Amino acid sequence: MDLRLDLTVAEGYKNPSQIARRLTEDWATRNLYCLACTSAHLDAARANTAVWDYSCSSCGALYQLKGQNKPFGRRVSNSEYHTKMRAIAAGRAPHYAFLQYSIPAEAVTDLFVVPGHFLSSAVVERRAELSADAQRKGWVGSNILLGQLPEEGRVDVVKAGVSRSPVQVRDEWQRYGFLAGKKGGWAADVLSCIRVLERETQSKDFTLRNFYARFESELASRHADNRNVQAKIRQQMQVLAKGGVLLFVDRRGRYRVVA
């Protein structure tokens, strides 16, 4: 992976957002590879394609690119809200690549990818609708709440100016690949709650009763269209157990975190 930027592609541009777009899109077109399979190249989408910017011709994975010349905070502005939420509900959310670059260094310094299967209503925030006198009146944007993601929800490709081995990156990605295609982000939400409970209790063991007491109301609020939250939670526990994250300890509803 060549971390160097081609600054000539942004010559003549004055607007910072246009400069960022030109630099990052040029670099990504030349360097991004698919994390979900072994393809070494991604194809750029046509201009103004909704939801995604790059696709993999081998496995069909979709990627959206966000680039800037400073570190990403806990909340990052992103694309149209309703389109994104429909994709999440259908289990078709793209993967999100967050690229940081440095003009003085003329290089990409950091790049991490959030797998689409880690997106849910818990990490996507609705922004205010644009006013009636705005150029895109009625348009509703979104924020991705990076601070709400579990640690597993971001895979580093470039860290502090050093690119990681694609083999290592893909191994890390595939660890939670079993979540791909799960609709509504339920499994990712339950996993995130398990990580919170693990930190709060300083224990790998928990019971369904304790989980319900701590998170049932929160999950019901996130997924207001579901009328049987406890059953959905148990279903996601089974998904995570099959994926090797949890171990079913006994019939009293005890689980152990094993990964």
C-alpha positions as CSV (number, residue, x, y, z in Angstrom):
1,M,0.0,0.0,0.0
2,D,1.4,3.3,-1.1
3,L,0.6,5.9,1.6
4,R,1.7,8.9,-0.5
5,L,-0.9,11.4,-1.7
6,D,-0.8,12.9,-5.2
7,L,-1.3,16.6,-4.4
8,T,-1.6,17.6,-8.1
9,V,-5.1,16.2,-8.3
10,A,-6.3,19.0,-6.0
11,E,-4.6,21.8,-7.8
12,G,-6.9,24.7,-8.5
13,Y,-9.4,23.8,-5.8
14,K,-9.9,26.3,-2.9
15,N,-12.8,24.8,-1.0
16,P,-11.4,22.5,1.8
17,S,-14.1,19.9,1.3
18,Q,-13.4,19.7,-2.4
19,I,-9.7,19.4,-1.8
20,A,-10.3,16.6,0.8
21,R,-12.6,14.8,-1.6
22,R,-10.2,14.9,-4.6
23,L,-7.2,13.8,-2.5
24,T,-8.9,11.0,-0.7
25,E,-10.9,9.6,-3.6
26,D,-7.7,9.6,-5.8
27,W,-5.7,7.8,-3.1
28,A,-8.6,5.3,-2.3
29,T,-9.1,4.4,-6.0
30,R,-5.4,3.5,-6.3
31,N,-4.9,1.8,-2.9
32,L,-8.1,0.5,-1.3
33,Y,-8.5,-3.3,-1.2
34,C,-11.4,-5.4,-0.1
35,L,-11.3,-6.5,3.6
36,A,-14.1,-9.0,3.1
37,C,-12.3,-11.1,0.5
38,T,-8.9,-11.4,-1.1
39,S,-9.6,-8.9,-3.9
40,A,-6.7,-6.4,-4.2
41,H,-8.8,-3.7,-5.8
42,L,-12.1,-1.8,-5.4
43,D,-14.1,-0.2,-8.2
44,A,-15.2,3.5,-7.8
45,A,-18.9,4.2,-8.1
46,R,-20.3,6.7,-10.5
47,A,-20.7,10.2,-9.3
48,N,-23.7,10.9,-6.9
49,T,-24.3,7.2,-6.2
50,A,-26.3,6.9,-3.0
51,V,-24.9,5.2,0.1
52,W,-21.7,3.7,-1.4
53,D,-18.5,5.0,-3.1
54,Y,-16.6,1.8,-3.9
55,S,-17.5,-1.8,-4.5
56,C,-15.8,-5.2,-4.8
57,S,-16.4,-7.0,-8.1
58,S,-15.4,-10.3,-6.5
59,C,-17.6,-10.5,-3.4
60,G,-20.0,-7.5,-3.9
61,A,-19.0,-5.7,-0.7
62,L,-19.8,-2.0,-0.7
63,Y,-17.7,0.8,0.9
64,Q,-18.3,4.4,1.7
65,L,-15.3,6.7,2.1
66,K,-15.0,9.6,4.6
67,G,-11.7,11.5,4.6
68,Q,-10.3,14.5,6.5
69,N,-7.0,16.0,7.6
70,K,-7.6,15.7,11.3
71,P,-8.5,12.8,13.7
72,F,-12.0,11.6,13.7
73,G,-14.0,12.4,16.8
74,R,-16.7,10.4,18.5
75,R,-19.4,11.8,16.1
76,V,-18.8,12.1,12.4
77,S,-21.3,13.7,9.9
78,N,-22.3,11.4,7.2
79,S,-24.8,10.7,4.4
80,E,-28.6,10.8,4.1
81,Y,-30.3,9.3,7.2
82,H,-33.3,7.5,5.8
83,T,-31.4,5.7,3.0
84,K,-28.8,4.6,5.5
85,M,-31.4,3.2,8.0
86,R,-33.2,1.3,5.2
87,A,-29.9,-0.3,4.3
88,I,-29.3,-1.3,7.9
89,A,-32.8,-2.7,8.4
90,A,-32.2,-4.9,5.3
91,G,-28.8,-6.0,6.4
92,R,-27.2,-4.2,3.4
93,A,-25.3,-1.3,5.0
94,P,-22.0,-0.6,3.3
95,H,-18.7,-0.7,5.2
96,Y,-17.4,2.7,6.2
97,A,-13.7,3.7,5.5
98,F,-12.4,6.6,7.7
99,L,-9.3,8.1,6.2
100,Q,-7.1,10.7,7.8
101,Y,-4.3,12.4,5.8
102,S,-1.6,15.0,6.2
103,I,-0.9,17.7,3.7
104,P,2.6,18.5,5.2
105,A,3.5,14.8,5.1
106,E,1.8,14.4,1.7
107,A,0.5,11.0,3.0
108,V,-2.3,9.0,4.5
109,T,-1.6,8.7,8.2
110,D,-4.6,6.6,9.5
111,L,-7.3,4.5,8.0
112,F,-9.8,2.3,9.8
113,V,-12.9,0.6,8.4
114,V,-16.2,0.1,10.3
115,P,-17.9,-3.1,9.0
116,G,-21.5,-2.4,7.9
117,H,-22.7,-5.2,10.1
118,F,-21.7,-3.2,13.1
119,L,-24.1,-0.3,12.2
120,S,-27.4,0.0,13.9
121,S,-29.8,2.6,15.2
122,A,-27.5,2.9,18.3
123,V,-24.6,4.3,16.3
124,V,-26.5,6.3,13.6
125,E,-27.9,9.7,14.7
126,R,-30.5,11.6,12.8
127,R,-29.6,15.2,12.1
128,A,-32.1,18.1,11.8
129,E,-33.9,18.4,8.5
130,L,-32.6,21.2,6.3
131,S,-34.8,24.3,6.3
132,A,-37.2,25.3,3.6
133,D,-34.9,27.9,2.2
134,A,-31.9,25.6,2.0
135,Q,-30.7,24.4,-1.4
136,R,-31.6,20.8,-0.5
137,K,-34.6,21.6,1.6
138,G,-36.1,18.7,3.5
139,W,-32.9,16.7,3.3
140,V,-32.0,14.8,6.5
141,G,-28.4,13.9,7.2
142,S,-26.9,11.6,9.7
143,N,-24.0,11.2,12.1
144,I,-22.1,8.0,12.8
145,L,-21.4,7.8,16.5
146,L,-18.0,6.2,16.5
147,G,-17.9,6.4,20.3
148,Q,-20.8,4.0,20.6
149,L,-19.1,1.2,18.6
150,P,-17.5,-1.8,20.4
151,E,-13.8,-2.2,20.0
152,E,-14.4,-4.9,17.4
153,G,-16.4,-2.4,15.3
154,R,-13.4,-0.8,13.8
155,V,-10.6,-2.5,11.9
156,D,-7.3,-0.6,11.4
157,V,-5.7,-0.7,8.0
158,V,-3.2,2.1,8.5
159,K,-2.1,3.2,12.0
160,A,0.1,6.1,12.8
161,G,1.5,6.2,9.3
162,V,2.2,2.4,9.0
163,S,0.1,0.1,6.9
164,R,-0.8,-3.2,8.4
165,S,-0.5,-6.6,6.6
166,P,-3.6,-7.3,4.5
167,V,-3.5,-10.9,5.9
168,Q,-3.7,-9.6,9.5
169,V,-6.4,-7.0,8.6
170,R,-8.6,-9.7,6.9
171,D,-8.1,-12.1,9.7
172,E,-9.3,-9.5,12.1
173,W,-12.2,-8.6,9.8
174,Q,-13.3,-12.3,9.4
175,R,-13.5,-12.8,13.2
176,Y,-16.9,-11.1,13.2
177,G,-17.8,-11.9,9.6
178,F,-20.7,-14.1,10.9
179,L,-22.6,-10.9,11.7
180,A,-22.8,-9.9,8.0
181,G,-26.3,-9.8,6.6
182,K,-28.0,-9.7,10.0
183,K,-30.9,-7.3,9.7
184,G,-31.4,-4.3,11.8
185,G,-28.1,-4.3,13.6
186,W,-29.5,-6.4,16.5
187,A,-26.5,-8.7,16.9
188,A,-24.1,-5.8,16.9
189,D,-26.2,-3.9,19.5
190,V,-26.3,-7.0,21.8
191,L,-22.6,-7.5,21.4
192,S,-22.0,-3.9,22.3
193,C,-24.1,-4.2,25.5
194,I,-22.2,-7.4,26.4
195,R,-19.0,-5.4,26.2
196,V,-20.4,-2.7,28.4
197,L,-21.6,-5.3,31.0
198,E,-18.2,-7.0,30.9
199,R,-16.5,-3.7,31.8
200,E,-19.0,-2.7,34.4
201,T,-18.9,-6.0,36.3
202,Q,-15.3,-6.9,35.6
203,S,-16.5,-10.4,34.8
204,K,-16.8,-12.7,31.8
205,D,-19.9,-14.3,33.2
206,F,-23.4,-12.9,33.2
207,T,-27.0,-14.0,33.3
208,L,-29.9,-13.3,31.1
209,R,-31.8,-11.8,34.0
210,N,-28.9,-9.3,34.7
211,F,-28.7,-8.5,31.0
212,Y,-32.5,-7.8,30.8
213,A,-32.4,-5.6,33.9
214,R,-29.5,-3.5,32.5
215,F,-30.3,-3.3,28.8
216,E,-33.9,-4.4,27.9
217,S,-35.3,-0.8,28.1
218,E,-32.4,0.6,26.1
219,L,-32.7,-2.0,23.4
220,A,-36.5,-1.5,23.3
221,S,-35.9,2.2,22.7
222,R,-33.4,1.6,19.9
223,H,-35.7,-1.0,18.2
224,A,-39.1,0.5,18.8
225,D,-40.7,-1.7,16.1
226,N,-40.0,-4.9,18.0
227,R,-42.6,-6.0,20.5
228,N,-40.8,-9.0,22.0
229,V,-37.4,-7.7,23.0
230,Q,-36.5,-10.5,25.4
231,A,-37.0,-13.1,22.7
232,K,-34.9,-11.1,20.3
233,I,-32.1,-10.8,22.8
234,R,-32.1,-14.5,23.4
235,Q,-32.0,-15.0,19.6
236,Q,-28.9,-12.8,19.3
237,M,-27.2,-14.6,22.2
238,Q,-27.6,-17.8,20.1
239,V,-26.1,-16.0,17.1
240,L,-23.1,-14.8,19.2
241,A,-22.7,-18.3,20.7
242,K,-22.5,-19.9,17.2
243,G,-20.0,-17.2,16.3
244,G,-17.7,-18.2,19.1
245,V,-18.2,-15.1,21.2
246,L,-20.3,-16.6,24.0
247,L,-20.5,-19.9,25.7
248,F,-23.9,-21.2,27.0
249,V,-23.0,-22.2,30.6
250,D,-26.3,-23.7,31.9
251,R,-30.1,-23.8,31.6
252,R,-30.5,-21.0,34.2
253,G,-29.5,-18.5,31.6
254,R,-25.9,-18.1,32.4
255,Y,-23.4,-17.1,29.7
256,R,-19.7,-16.7,29.5
257,V,-17.8,-14.3,27.2
258,V,-15.0,-16.3,25.5
259,A,-13.9,-13.9,22.8
